[in-house]
Amino acid sequence: MRLYNKVSGYFGGIVIGAMMLLVAAEVGSRHFFGSSIESTVEIVGISLALAVFLGFSPCEEGDKHVRVELVVRLLPQRVAIVLELIVYIMAIAIVSAAAWRVGLDAHSSWKVGEVLPGANLQVPVYPTKIAAFFGYLAFGFQLAENFIAKVRHNKRTIFDA
């Protein structure tokens, strides 16, 4: 596993663990003390988004994304491989565009010091947006790496007539 995927996966796991502890503390606080921990819902929501974006690239490296292969299994091998490569090209383009837009949004959010609206506790949004940018960026790199590996592995099947 690539270092950036290990770091991303471990950090995502730590975020999920912290969310679990915060939710457990919130439940305990409500049950035993009759009061809520300030901005728990907002922090958990941001943390959930953070964990999801950090999990994209490690999931792609491990080939663990959900796939529907009902039609592809019925196609000839060469056609199926070419179709998979076309899907990789489309995915790389879409993820690159998403990374670009999220990067611009993260930069804007960081410049203005954006916080969650309505929360009594000022919860900053830009760390999650920056992490989402890096998550998309790593996902794009992983897609490109997998695309190149698929082309190399299937070179004979694709180009031989």
Buried (B, 14 or more C-beta within 10 A) or exposed (E): EBEBBEBBBEBBBEBBEBBEEBBEEBEEBEEEEEEEBEBBEBBBBBBBBBBBBBBBBBBBBEEEEEEEEEEBEEEEEBEBBBEBBEBBEEBBEEBBEBBBEBBEBBEEBBEEEBBBEEBEEEBBBBBBBBBBBBBBBBBBBBBBBBBEEBBEEBEEEBEEE
